[in-house]
Amino acid sequence: AFYVVEILIKCIAYTFKGYVFNGYNSIDFVVTVASALDTILTLILIPKLVFGKGVDDTEEYPLEMVETLGFLHVLRAMRPLRLIERMSGLKMLMDTVLSAVRPVVDTTLIAVIMFSSWGVLGVQILSGRLKYCSDPLITEPSHCTGENEMGITREWLNYPVHFDDFPSSLRTMFIMSTFDEWTTHMWAGVDSTGKRSIPVQNANLLLVVYYISCVIVGGFMVINIFVGVFVDCYLAASAEMDASADPDLKEKRPKVKRVFNDPTHGLKKMVFDVVEHQKFDMFIAFFIVTNVISMAFDSFKPSEWQQDFDLVANYFFSLIFGWECVAKMYSLNSRRYFTSGWNKFDFFIVMVSFAGVFIDSLGNAVPINPTVLRILRIFRIFRILRAFRIFKSLKGLQQIVMTLASSLPAIMNLFSFLLLLFFIYSILGVMVFGAMCKDGDQGFEGLYAVRCMLSPEDLLLDPHATFETVAWSLLTLFRVATGDAWGDILDQVAAVAPHGAGSRPVLDTTWTVLTDLLGADPASVYPPGDPFLTQFGLSAVETGMTRGSASALDIAKVAIWHWNATSHGQEESWDWPYPTGHARGWIVLARMALPTCLHSEETMDLQKVGLMDCKSTDGYDLSCSTTCGVEWVANIYFMTFYIGASFVLLQLVIAVLMEQLIGNGEVQEAPKIPGCETLGAAVFARMFNKWQLNARFKIKMLRRREARRAGGAVARVEGGKVPPDQGNKVAPVDDSARVSREEAQGGGGGGGGEQAA
């Protein structure tokens, strides 16, 4: 409602045409309208949420309307895009990315042409040949029927990454270009022998040339060209937008660092000369490296000599680094010492090291609760920070750190945009793939196990790569972005049944297995008008369970009912949901009748007749949804995410870092004083020190002269030589001297041998 009011106010202010023709406003308008329609249809189509009606009440609504409601749910995932307009950094980044997309169209066209060429070649060579039997012991395709020794149905399957048609070949080329298990796909092609023949190891070794050429062309050339052109266009567009952002913006003047006087005499000067010498830095760097090596001697369950060595090394290096800190603070004084960020880092490490030594000594001397002692010994973890001190000694590493620091604003915008992309796709993943079965769901109690138990094991998602919640979806998408077996996840969520819900054929092997399990002809077990047929809504009510009248869903219902009757009450068995061999046989029959996955109509029918139950992770009963995916939706979802996350945004982060590193590596002029571009900072510091010394001397002389004049005037008045009204008149001080004194006091104050310019 709030967003609707916002749209109405903006339409009144800008007019509807002016509001809609703005790109960001059009996104707001589409998302808000979709959300409003979703809310209205939810109240209409799901009366259970409002009036407490059961699942059966929803059957009066067409399934197409429920699917439309799901589409509107998906549009609601676009709401986070509204953040882009309200965050200036993200908005500028989005505009820059969009301006960089236009020049990349030609490169994208080249990539599509190259993928298409190699894909068509793959269709000509390998179309229909990447098939195999689920039982590896079978040597003839005609024998790939029935069950194996484990009671698992044999199936003639298609390899997930294949070249059977042109769209599948493009998908295969894209997966190969991401290097996702490309060797596995290559050897599957090499082992192929024919369209109706069993694969033979190394049957076509020449196909290695084709697969390697696919990787070289797709992964090494096309993708890298696309990424390179996009990054170059992005950097050019970013520089152009920065130049045209505000032409009246004044150039940012460099900040002049505070100038301090070095000690000139005494012990402080001697210590200063030591700590500022290059050999002293090399001396400390040696101890840093030695400390890192000594920490490498630690191990799980250390021996006695390892513990003694760790104790002595900790004391020794804490003393060395503590002495360095004290020497620098003494010679530089505290204010000058803490102006350096590296000195602050050193001081923090030294303090943490001494705190760890104190806690260890306290734990050995005073009885302390072991739990509290373990918490206090967390300070020992900070000892590893000593290794980072090596950055201070090596200028190359220090430059990289400074580059990272200077690139943080641009990188944070890119990471924010990347996080927004992850969040939007994670919400989409939950809405589209959240109901997909994962390994372990088939172990639910009773009829709750039926839905996922009918899915083949190879189509169950890994329990650590699911889309059940936004958190799991984010973790799964991160795995996809890294290219770790993301093709397997795509194959599992894109699985579709070979036939529609009402057109599944009843194979001869399926009918034979049903007859064997019943031990008699199904028509004699379930004659016409049998109460079982009526109770569970079988289509063969009038004719009985005959070969021609029974549907695949009817056979699945019979199998599920017998499985439940056989295994009921045995949920605590270690081999649940197959407590007996007979129970496993009935589930195998149900899988043969309804192979691959279940359509929405089938799950709703099974739930309606009481042969399937579904619940959420919190234990609430739900309407059972399909276990099939939508192939084209899954392909678009994963491919667009991989392109946006891995090929674009992550590469842009690397490009920004490289640009900053190259810019910092170039020879840069010494910083200039604002308004005096020909005057270097070092020369100005020497001039300031000399001026400061002269100004102090002149101020001292002026004060003495004024004091003498004031004292002489008072003496003359008291002696009667000068009238009282004229005794108060003191010789005026030159204005230039007064101005010099005021400037010296304002800019040269602070004492302690240190000044700031």
N, C-alpha and C positions, 0 to 999 in steps of 0.2 A: 504494500500500500504506500509506503514511503517513497519508493522509486516511481510509482505511478504519479504521485503528487509532484515529484521532481520533474517528470516529463511534461506534465501539464503546465507547470510554471515556466519551463524553458520554451515550450511551444508558444505561450502567450508573449514571452519576451522577445523571442527571435523569429516568430512565425513558424508554422509547421515545416514549410519548405526550407527555411534557413536552418532549422534544427536538424532535420533529417540529412541534409546534404553535407553535414560535418561527419567525417569518418568515425570519430570516437562517439559522437552522439548517436549515430546509426547503430553502433554496437550496443549501447545502452538501451536503445529502443527495442531492438530484436530480443535481447535477453529479458527485458522487463515484460514484453508482450508474451514471450514463451512461458515465463514464470506465472503470469496471470492465467494463461490458458491451462497450464499444468495444474494450478490450484483448483480451477473450476472443474476440469475433467476428473481430478482426483475425488472431489466431493460427489461427482455423479457416478463414476465407474466403480468406486471402491466404497460402497455403503458400509462395509464391515468396520471401517475406521470411524464412521460417524454414528451408525445405528447399532453396531455390535452384531451384524448378521454374519452368518457363516460363509464358508467358501462356496457352498452350493448356490448361493444367491447371485454369484457373479456370472453364472453360465448364461444368463439371458443377454449378456453383452457380447458382441462379436470380438473375437480375438484380435482382429485388425485394430480395433479402437484401443485395446490395451497396449498393443505395440506402438500406436501413435503416442500414447501417454509416455511410453519409455523414450521415444524420440524427444519429446519435450523435456523430459528429465535430463537428457544429454545436453540440450541447449542451456540448461541452468548451470552447467559446468563452466560456461563462458563468463560468469559473473566476475571472476578475478581480473578479467581484462579491463574492467572499469578502473582499476588502480593505475593503469598506464597514464591516463589523462591527468590524474591528480598527483602524480609524482614527476617532477620536471626532468629528473635524470633519466627515468625510464621512458618518458615521452620523447626526449631528444634521441635516446638510443633507438627507439622504435622507428622514428622518422629516418634516422641514419641507415638502419637496416633496410627499410623499405626503399630508400633511394638507391641503395646498393644492389637491390634485387633486380632492378630493371636492366642494368648492363650485363647481368649474368644470364639473361634469357638465351643469348646465343650459345653460351657455353653449355647450358642445360640441354639445348637442342642437339649439340654435338654429342653429349653423353647419351641421350636417348637413342641417337642414330647408331652409336657404337654398341650399346647394349642390345639394340634390336638386331644388328647384323650378327653378332655372336649368338644371340638367342635363336634366330632363325636357323643358323647352322647347327645348333644343338638340337632343334626340333627335327631336322633332317637326319641327324645321326642317331639320336637316342630316344626318339619318340616311341613310347610304349614299351621300352626295353628295361626300364628301371623298376622291375617287379620281382617279388620274392615270396616264398612261403613262410608263414610264421613258425613252422617247425623246420629247423635247419637240417634235420635228418632225412627229410624228403628229397628224393633225387628226380622225381618226375612231377610235373604240374598236375597231372590227372590224379595223383595220389594225395594231393593237398586237400583232403576232405576229412570229415569226422573229427576225432579227438586224438591227442597224443597220449603218452603214458601217464602224464600228470592230470589228465582230464580236461585239458585246455583245447578249445576248438581250433582246428587248423584253418587258416585263412590265406587266400592269395592276395597279397597286399601290394600297394604301390609305394615306392620309396618317397618320403616326404618332399625331397628336393629333386624335382624331375623336369623333363623337357617335353611333356606330352602335348602341350599346346603353347601358343605364343604368350599369353599372359603368365603361364607358369614358368616359361623360359625367362621372361623379364624378372620375375621374382627370384628365380635361381641365380641369375646374373648379379642381382643386387646383393643377395646373401653371400655369394662368392666374393664380391668386391669388399665386403666387410671382414673377410678372412675368418668367418665363423665356421670352424670345423671343416674347412675346405678340403683338407686331405681325406676326411671320411667320405665326403661327397665324391671326390675324385675316384677313390678305390671302388665305390659302389658302381660308378660308370665303367671302370675298367673291368669289373667282374661280370658285367651284363653280357648276355649271349643272344637273346632274342626276345620276341614279344610273348611267347608262350613256352619259355624254357627256363630252367633253374640257373641262377648265377653260378659261374665257375671262376675260381680265383685266377686273376691275371689273364683273363681270356682275351682282352684287347688292350695290350700295353701301349699301343699307339695313341689311345685316347688320353694318355698322360699329357701329350703335347697340347691337345685341345684345352684341357682343364688348366694347365699352366698358362696358356695364352689368355684364358678368361681372367685369371688372377692378375696377370701383368697388365692387360688392357683395362679391366674394370677397377682393380684395386690400386695399382701403381700409377696409371696414367689418367684415366677419366676422372676418378674421384679426386686425385690430387690437383688436377687442372681446375676442376670445379671449385675446390676449396681455395686454391691459390688466387683465382680470379675474384672470387667473392671477397676474400680478405683484402685484396688490393683495392677493390671497389669500395669496400667499407672504410678503409683507412683514408682513401681519397675523399669520399663523401664526408667523413668525419672532419677532416681538415678544412673542407670547403664550408661546412656548417659552422665550425668554430670561427672561421675568418669573417663570415657574414652574419654572425649572431648579433653583434653590437659594434658597429663601426666607430661609435663615439666612446667606446670603453677605453679608458686610459691604460697605457702599458703598465703592467705590474712592476714596480721598482724592486730591485733586490734588497733584501734586508741586510744591513751592515751589522756584523757581529760585534759583540762587546769586546773592547780592547783592554787588556790587562798588562800591567808592568811586570816584567820579570824581576826576580830578586837580584840585587846588585852586589851583595856582600854577605859574609858570614856563613854559618852552617846551612842556612836555607838555600843559598846560592849553590853550594856544593851538592846538596841533595837534588836540587833542580837540574843541574847539569847532568847528573847521573840518570834520573828518570826520563829525561827528555832525549837521551842519546839513543841512536838507532840500535846499538848493541844491546841496550837494556831491553828494548822490545823483542829482539831475537832471543835474549836470555829468558824472558817470560814466556815467549812462544814455545821454547824448548820444554818448559815445565808443563805448559798446557797439553802439548802432544804426549808427554810422558804420563800425565794424569789420565788422558784418554786411554792410553795403552794399559795402565794399571787397572782401570775400571773394567777392562775386557777380561781380566782374570776371574771375575765373579762368575758363579755358576749356581745351579740349583743343588741344594744340599752340599754346601762347600765343605772341604776338609778343614782340619785345624790350621794348617799352614796358610790356607787361603783366607781364613778369618783373621789370623794374625797379620798377614800382609795387607789386607784391606784396612785394618785398624791403623797400622803404622802409616800407610800411604795417605789415609784420610787426614791424620794429624799433620803429616809433613806438608802436604799440599795446601791445607787450610792455613798453616803458618806462613808458607811462601806467599800466597795470594793476599793474606791479611797484612803481611809486611809491605807488600807493594801498595796496597790501598792506603796504609798509614803514611808511607813515604810520599806519595803523590798528594795527599791531603795536606801534609805539612809544608811541602815546597810550593804548592799552587794555591793554598788556602781553600777553604770549603766552598766559597762562592764560585771561584774559577773552576774547581774540580767538578762541581755538579752541573756546569754548563754543557758538558759533553754527555751525550746519551750513552756512549759506551762506558764512561766512568760510572754512570748511574747503574748500568747493568752489572758492572764488576762489583760495585758496592753491595747490590742486592744479593749476588751469589755468595760474597764473603759473609754477609750477615746470616744467610740461610745455612751456610756451612758451619759456622760457629754455633748456631741454634741446634743443628743436628748433633754436633759433638757434645753440647751441653745436655741434651735430652738423653743421648746414649749413656753418658756418665751418670746422670741422675737415675736412670733406670737400673744401673748396676749397683748404685750406692743406697738408694731409698726404695723400699717396697712400694710398688705402684700397681694398681689394677692392670692385669695384662691387656684388657680391651682398651683402656685409656693409653697404655704404652704403645700399642699398635697404631692407634690414631696419631699419637705424637710423633712416631717415627716416620710419618709421612714426609717429614722434612728431609729424610735421606734421599727421597726421590729427586729432590731439586739438585742433588750433586751432579746429576747428568747434565745440568745446564752449564757446567764448566766447559764441556766440549764446545759450546757455542762461542766461547771466547776466542776460538781460533779465527773467527770472522774478523776480529779486531786486528790480528797480526797479518792476515793475508788481504792485500788490497783488492784482489780480484773477487774474492768472496764478499768483501765489504761492499764492493760496487754492485754486486747482485742484490744484496740486502737493500741498499739504497734505491735500486731500481724498483724492487717490489714495493717499497714504501711510497715512492713517487707515483707508482701505477695504481695505488689502492683506489682512488676515486673512480677511475674508468673501470677497473676490475670489479668493484663493488656493484656498479650499474649492470655489468654483464652477468655477474652472479645473481643479482636480484631478478634479472630477466630470465635466467636459467632456472632459478627456483620457481618463478611464476609458471614457466613452461612445465616443470616437473609437477607442480601442484595441479594445474589444469588437466594434464594427462592422467594423473593419479585418480582424480575424481571421475574422469571419463572411464578409466579402467575399472573402477568399482561399479559404475553404472552398467557397463557393457559386459564385463567378464567377471563380476563379483560372484555370480552364482555357479561358476565352473567348478567341477569336482576336483578335489585334491587327494593325493594319496593319504589314506587314513580315514577319509569320510565313509568308506565302505565298512568301517568297523563300528558304526553307530549301533545302538541297541534296536532290536526289533525291526519294524518296517521303516524306520528312519534310515536304515542302511541300503534300502532297495534302490534308490535313485542313483547313487554313485556306484553301487555294486554291479549294475548293468553296464557300466562303462569299462572298456578294456583298460588293462593296467598301463599301457603305453600312452593313453590319452589322459591320465590323471596328472594334474599339475604337481610339481614338487612342493611339499608343504612349506618350503622356504622361498617360494617364488609364486605367490598367489596375488589375487586382487580383492581379497575379502574386505580389507579395511584400507583406509588412505595410507596408514603407516606401512602396511605390507606392500601396497601398490608402489609407494615411493621407493622402497627397497628393491622391488622387482625392476622398476624402471632404471634405477642406478645400475643394476646388473646388465640391463639391456644396453645402456649407454656405454658400458665398458666392453660390449661385444662378447660377453661370456655366454656362449650357447643360447643366444637369444632366439635363434631359429627353432630350437626345440619348443620354447614357450609359444612361439607363433604357430607352430604345427598343432599344438594341443588346443589352443583357444580358437583355431580356425577349422576344427574338425566338423564336417557335415555328414549327414547320413546319405547313403547312396540313393535312397528313394524317399519319396514324400511320406507324410504321416499315414495316409490311407492307401498307399500303393506299394507297400512292402510285400514282396513275393514270399510265398512259403516254399522253401526249397525241399527237395526230396530228402536230403540228409536231415533237415530239421524234423520232418514228419517221421522219419525212421527213428530218430533219437526219442521223440515223444512216445512212440509206440513201445520202444524198449523200456523206457522208464515206467510207463503205466503197466507194462506186462500184458497188455491186451490191445485190441483195436480201440482207438479213442471213441469211435462211434458207439461201441457197446458200453463203454464206461460212462459216457455222457450222451444218452439218447435224446431225442427231441423232447422238449418240455422239461428237462432235468432242472431241479431247483437251483443247482449250481450255476447253470447257464443264465438263468434269470437273475439271480442275486448279483452276479458280477458283470452283467450287461454284455454278454458275449453276443456276437452277431449271428452265431449258429444256434439260436434258441429254437427255431422251428425245425431245422433239419438235423440238429445234433452235430457232434464234432466229426464231420466227415472231411475227407481230403480236399474237396472242392469248396466247401462252405466256410471252413474255419480260416480266419485271418491270422496274420502274424501277431497282432495284438492279443487275439484270443489265446493263442498258444503261450504267449508271455504271461498272461493272467493265470493260466493253469499252472505254469511252472512256478510263478511267485507264490501262489497259494500253497502248493505242495512244499516248497522250500520253507515257508513260514510254519506249516504244520509239522515239518520234520525237525526244524531247529528251534522251535519256540521254547523258551525257558533255558536255553543253553548259552546265553550271552556271556557268561563268565568263563566259557571254555577258551583255552589258549589259542585255538585255531578258528575262532569266530571270524567271519560269518559262515564258515564251512565246517561245522562241527562233525559232520559225517560225510562219507563219500557220496551218499544219496543226495544230500543237500547240495553238494557241489555240482552234481549232475543236473539238478533242476536249474541252477543259476546258469550253467553252461547252455542249457536249452533256451533260457530266456535271452541270453546274449546272441544266440544263433537266430532267434526270431526277430530281435530288434538290434541289429548290429550297429556298431560305431557310437551312436548317441540317441537320445530320446527327444522327440519333438514336443513342443508345448502342448499340443492336443493330446499326446499320449500320456504325459505326466499328469495333466489335469484329469484325464479319464481314470488313470490308475489311482489317483488320490480320491476321486469321487467315489469309487467302489470300495475303498478301504484297503487297497493293496499297496499303498505308498503313503508315507508321512514325511513331512519336511519341517525343519526348525532352524532358527537362527543360532548364531554362536552363543547367544544369551539364553537359549532354551525356549524361545517363543515359537509357537507353531506358525508356519508360513504356507503360502500357496506354492506348490512345487513348480519350479520353472524348468525350462529346457536345459539339457546338457550339451546341445549343439551350439556351435558358434556360427558367426556370419563371416564367410571367408573373405569377402571383399572389404568388409569393415575392419577385420583383424589386420589384413595386409596394409591398408591405408594407415591405420593407427600406428603400427610398429614402424613402418617405413618413414612416415613423416616425423615421428618422434626421433628416430635414429638420425635422420638428416638434420633436424633442427638442433638436437642436443650434441651429437658427436661431430658432425661435419661442419656445423656453423658456429654455435656459441662457444663450445670448448676450443675450437680452432681460433676464434676471435680472441679469447683470453690469451692464448699463446702468442698470437700476433701482436697484441698490445704490449705484452711483456718483452717480446723481441724488439719492438720498435723503441721502447724505453731503454732497453739495454744497449742498442746500437747508438741511440742518441747520447746516452751517458758515456759511451766509450769513445766518442769523438773528442778531439782536442777542443776544450772550451777555454775561452778567455777568462782571465781573472775578473772577479766581480768589480764593477765600477761604482763610484759614489754617485747617487742621484743628483743630476744637475751638473756633474763634473765627469762626463763620460771618458775623458782622457786621463783621469786621475785614478790610479790603482789603489786598492784598499791598503796594501802594505805601505805604500808611500804616504798615504794619508795618515796611517797610524803613527809613523815616525814624525810627521809634521805635527800631529796633535800632541805627542809626548813632549816635543821641544817647546811648543807653544804653552803647554801646561806649566813647564818649569819656569819659563819667563814670566808667565802671568802670576804665578805664586810669588815670585821675587818682587815684582812691581807692586803687587797688593801689599806685601809686607812693608816696602819702602814708603808707599803712600800713607799707610796707617801710622808709621813712625813720624812722618813729616807733619801730618795733621795733629798728632799728639803734641809734638814740639810747639807748633804754632798755637794750639789751644793753651798750653801751659805758659808760654810767654805772654799771651794776652791777659791771662788772669793775674800774672805777676805785675804787669804794668798798671792794671786797674787798682790793685791793692797798694802800690807805691804812689798812686796819685798822678802818674805821668800821663795817663789816658783817661778821658771821661768815661763814666760807667756805661753810657749808652753806646759808646764806640768800642768798649772792651769786648762786647759779645760778637763783634764783627770779625769773623775769621776769614782769612784769605780763601777765596773760592777754589774748589778743586776743578781741574780741567775736566770738561764733559767726556772727552774721549777716555781719560783715565777711569772715570766712574763707570762708563759703559763697559770698559775692559774688565773692571773688577766684578761688575754684576754678571757678565758672561762667564768669567772664570769661576765665580761662585756657583752659578747655575749648572755649568757643564762639567766643572772639574771637581765637584763635591763628591763625597763618598769615602775618602780617606783609605787607609789600609794599603796604599801602593797600587790601587786599581782604579781605572776610569772607564767610562762607557761613552762611545760616540754613536 
